[in-house]
């Protein structure tokens, strides 16, 4: 699996993560999943969110208002 950077934190203490589509099964594996949970908790997050569409360039911009996304 690719290296895991510090999760992107948002209001409400969520960690939003994306992995390559080919790595989704591995990311949900019990051992890997528990490691991700530990890292997220270490950084003070309450929830770890995994984008089930896999990594897509610019996907974090989808939640921005149109004026900010440009």
C-alpha positions in Angstrom: 0.0 0.0 0.0 1.2 3.5 -0.6 2.7 5.5 2.2 0.1 7.0 4.5 0.4 10.8 5.1 -1.2 12.6 8.0 -4.9 12.5 7.3 -6.7 15.5 6.1 -8.6 16.9 9.1 -11.9 18.7 8.9 -14.2 20.4 11.3 -15.8 17.8 13.5 -12.5 15.9 13.8 -12.8 13.7 10.8 -9.9 12.1 8.9 -10.7 11.9 5.1 -8.6 9.4 3.3 -8.3 8.1 -0.3 -6.3 5.2 -1.6 -5.9 3.9 -5.1 -9.0 1.9 -6.2 -6.8 -1.2 -6.5 -5.9 -0.9 -2.8 -9.4 -0.5 -1.3 -9.7 -4.2 -0.3 -6.3 -4.0 1.4 -7.2 -0.8 3.2 -10.2 -2.5 4.7 -8.2 -5.6 5.8 -8.5 -6.0 9.6 -4.8 -5.4 10.4 -4.4 -2.4 8.1 -7.7 -0.9 9.2 -6.7 -1.1 12.8 -3.4 0.6 12.0 -5.3 3.5 10.3 -7.6 3.8 13.3 -4.7 4.0 15.7 -3.0 6.7 13.6 -6.2 8.7 13.3 -6.9 8.5 17.0 -3.3 9.5 17.7 -4.0 12.7 15.7 -7.1 13.3 17.7 -9.8 12.4 15.2 -13.1 10.8 16.1 -14.0 9.4 12.7 -11.9 7.8 9.9 -13.6 8.2 6.5 -12.4 6.3 3.4 -13.5 7.4 0.0 -15.0 4.3 -1.6 -14.5 5.7 -5.1 -10.7 5.5 -4.5 -8.2 8.2 -5.1 -9.2 10.8 -7.7 -7.2 14.0 -8.4 -9.3 17.0 -7.2 -11.9 15.1 -5.3 -11.4 17.1 -2.2 -12.4 20.2 -4.2 -15.9 18.7 -4.8 -17.1 20.0 -1.4 -15.9 23.6 -2.0 -18.2 26.3 -3.3 -17.7 26.9 -7.0 -16.0 30.2 -6.3 -13.3 28.6 -4.1 -12.7 25.5 -6.3 -11.1 27.5 -9.1 
